Amino acid sequence: MTGTLVFYSAVDIGQEWKSALQAAHPGLDVRIAQPGDGALEGDPADVRYALVWKPPHGFFARFPNLKLVINLGAGVDALVARDDLPDVPVTRLSDPNMSRMMASFVLFCVLRHARDIPTFERAQREGRWHYVHPRTAGEITVGVLGLGDLGAAAALELARQGFDVRGWSRTAKALEGVSCFHGMEALPGFLAGTEIAVVMLPLTPETRGLVDAARLAQLPRGAKFINVARGAVVDEAALVEALRSGHISEATLDVFEVEPLPAESPLWGMDNVLVTPHLASVAIPRTAAPQIVENIRRIEAGEPVLNRVDPQRGY
């Protein structure tokens, strides 16, 4: 393999990725672009591959010989929505370790609600001994919206723990131990039978704002709500109102319409909401590097790449 890979991310540690990529392919030239303006040492014409997370507008135009763009994560909505994306294959990371990290975070969120931990946290703040008799996992219905790589891993882990798991996706899926629903016509019934809802949908034109006031109202009163996907899948103002009214009794939110979550957001002050800073799952350099190197090999050999993204579909 020949050529240079440019790395850009304002939040990830470039040197860690460089070390992991060169361990997977010692001959690979990795150059780290500066966060912010994307400034890069060396001749831009050497660059054939770009591993990026939200690079500045116009970033790709400086590389005339670019052959491959790799999104630094599983969610590609920020990348495919750009108007300056080059006409080359775009791939996403699909790392089992990312799936395990997401599944464990979702399990934590579900267990927190299933075992009434927010209730006990409020009681502790009030200095009040408050007993709630625990239920078995099989008595609690968890609905996972989105059964892609991460959603499927989370649904299977919840089923392994004994929860009554339902999954919804745009097209038909089959997962052992999970009752699967698909298509818009099945969504109201899916929501109506869900006690703890977990949003794991990709952000596409079809899913933007999908979970609006009407669909939140289709959940049973007192339902719990978890979003580890993208903030824009959910109408945030409608969710706040549902939380205020008690129709949604509790929420764990890792993603938001605007990130970082603005200081004036009412979500900060709601004692029935846990806010986490978009960390449910992250790309891990050591385990993701081999698949990046494999796709570079495929590009050089004229073979189809793995985990290719369709910009028109948004995933």
N, C-alpha and C positions, 0 to 999 in steps of 0.2 A: 504494500500500500504506500502511496505517495501523497504529498500535499500537506496542507496545514489545516488544523481545526482552530477556529476562534471560539472562545468562551465568553459569554456575557451574562451576568446576573448581578443585580444590586443587593441581593439578599443571601446568595449562596457563596461559599468560600472557594474561590477559583483555584487556589493552590491545591486544595484537597481533590478537586476534580482533575486537575492536571496530573497529579501523582497517580490517581487511580487509572486514568486513561493510558498513561505511559507504562504502567505496570501491565495493563492488558495488551498493549502494543508498544513495545519499547521504541520503535522507530517513528512514532507519531509526533509531529511537531505541534505543540499546543501553545497558543498565545492567548493571554488573558486581556480582554478589552477593559478599559477603565469604566467603572460604574458612572452613570450620568451621561456623558457625551459619547461613550463607546470608543474613545481614542485607542489606537493600537500601534505598537511598534512593528516595523518591518513593512514589506511590500504587500498591499492588500491583494494583489493579483495571485499571491501564493495560496490564498485561502480557498479551500474547496468544501469545507464542512463547517457548519455553525451550530453550536450547542448553546441555546439561549433561553432566558426567562425575561420576558417583557423588555426587549431592547428598545432604544429610542427610535423614533420615526426616522426613516431613511437609512437605518443601520445597514441593511443588506445591499443597498445600491453601490456601496464602495467596493464590493467584491465581485468582479466581473466573471470569475471562474467558479462561482459557487455551484456545487452539485447536490447538496443535501442540507436540510435544516432539521435539527433535532430539538424538540420542545423539552425543556428541563422539567418534566413532570408528566402526569397522566392527563390533566385537564388542559385542553388546547384552545379554549374559547378566546383568550386574549390574543393568541397568535393568528388564528384564522380570521378574526374580525378585522385585521389590518388591511389597509389599502396599498401597502408597499411590500407585500409578501412576494418573493420571487417565484418564478415558474419552475420550481424544482421539487422533488419529493420532500414531503414534510412527514416526520415520524414523531411518535410520542414514546415515552418510556413505559414499559410494562414489566415491572420488577416484582417478583413474588414477595420480596421484603417490604415493598410499599404496600402491597395488599395485606400482608400480615399486620403492619403497623396500623393501617386503616381499620382492619377488622377488630384489633384490640381496643382501639379508641372508641369505635362504635359500641363494642361490648361494654366498655366502661360507662358510656353514656346511658345505654339501655338499663344496665344494672342499677345505676344511680337512681333512675326513675322507678324501676320495678321494685326496688327495695326501700322506696320512700325516703331516700337520704335528704332531699331538700326539706321535707317536713321536719326531720330531726335537726337539721341545721337551724331552721327557724326556731324550733323549741329550745335549742341550746342558747341562742342569742337572747331568748326571753327568760332563761333560767327555769325552764319548765320541763318536767319529766313527762314525756308523751309517748305512749305505746301504740304502735300500729301492728296488727298481727300480719306477719309475712305470708305472701302467697307463693305457691310453687310457680316455676317458670312456665309450665304447661298451661296455667290458667291465664297467661298474659299474651295477648296477640300483638305482635310487632310487625308492622308493615314497612317494607323497604321499597322506596320508589327509585328504580334504576338498578338494573341487573347486569351492568358491564363488569369488567374485571374486578373493580373494587367493591361494587355493590354485591356481586355474587359471593365474593369472599366473606363479606360481612354477614350476608344472609345465611350462608352455610355455617359460620361460626355460631351465630345465634341459635340456629337449629340444633347444633351440636350441644349447646348448653341447655336444651330442652324447651326453649320458647316455642310458642305456636307462631311460626313465621310465614308471612305472606309476602310475595314479591310482585311488583308491577313493572312492566317495561313496554316500550313502544311495539316491539315485535315479540312473538312467542318464544319463551325460554322454558327450560326444564332443569330443575335443581332438586337433588335428592333431599327430602325432608322439608321442602318449601312449596307452599301452595302458590302457583304462578298464575298471574293475571296479565293480560296484555290488551293494548288498544284503548283509545279514549273512551269507548263505550263501556269498558269495564272499570274505569277509574272511580266513578261514584260509589259503586258497591265495594270496591277495594277499600276506599277511605272509610266508609261507614262501618266496616268491621275491624278497624285498626285502633288499638288503644295507645300504642306508642308508634309514631310515624317517624321514619328516618329518610331524609331526602338525600339521595346519592346520584341524582341525574346530572348528565353533562349539561352545560349551558349552550343551547343552540337557539336559533330563531323560533323553533317550535316549543322549547321549554322555558324561554324567558317569560317570567310572570305566570307560569303555569299554576303554581300554588297561590291562588288569589283568594279574596274574601269568600267567594262562593265555594271554593274547594275546601278551605279551612272549615267552613260551616258544615261540610259533609262529614267531617270527623265527629265521633261521639263527643258530647259535652264532657269536659274534664280530661280530654286526651292530652298526651304529652307529645312534644314536638322536638325533633333533632334535625339540624341541617349541617352536613359536612360536605356539601357539594359546591355550590356557588350561590352567593347571596341573591343574585338577580333572578334565580329560579322562583323565589318567593317574593310576594308583595309584602315588603317589610312593614309598611304602615298598617296593612290589614292584619298582620301577625301581632303587632303591638296592641291593636284594638281587641283581638281575640284573647290575648293574654290579660288585658285589663278587665274584660268581661267575665273571665273565668271559663269561657268555652274551651280555650287551651289552658290547662291548669299550670303547666310548667314547660320550659324549653331549655335546651342546650344548643348554643349557636356558635359554630366555629367560623362561619363565613357570613359576609354582610354585603349589602348593596354598595357601600362605600367602605374601603379599607385603607388605613386603620379606621375603626369605628369612630365617628366624630364624637367629641366630648359632649355635645349637646344631645346625643341620641338618648331617648327615654329608656332604651334597653339597659343602660348602665345602672340605673337606679331601681330596676325591678327585682324584687327579692325572689321571684319565681323564675328567674333567668340566670343561667350560667353563660358567661361570655368567655370564649377562648380565642386566641389570635391567629386563626388559620394555620393550625399545626397538626391536624388530625393525621396527615401522612405527608412525608417528604421524600424526595429522591435521595437515595443512598449511593454515594460515588462508587464504593468498592464493588457493590453488586450490580449496579446499573452499567458500569463501564464496559463489560464484555459485550452486551447487546449493542451498544453504540459502535464498538469496534467491528462487530459482525455486520452491521448495516453499512459501514464504510467499505468493508471488504466486498459486500454485495454491489455497491455502487460502482466500485472499480472493476468488478467482474461482469457488469452489465446484467446483474440478476435483480429480481424484484426485492424491495426492502421489506422488512418486517414491521408490523405495527404502523403501517402507513395511514395517514390522516386524509380524509376526504374534506377539503375546505368547504365544499358546498353543503355537506351534512353537518359539519361543525364538530366532527369527532372521527 
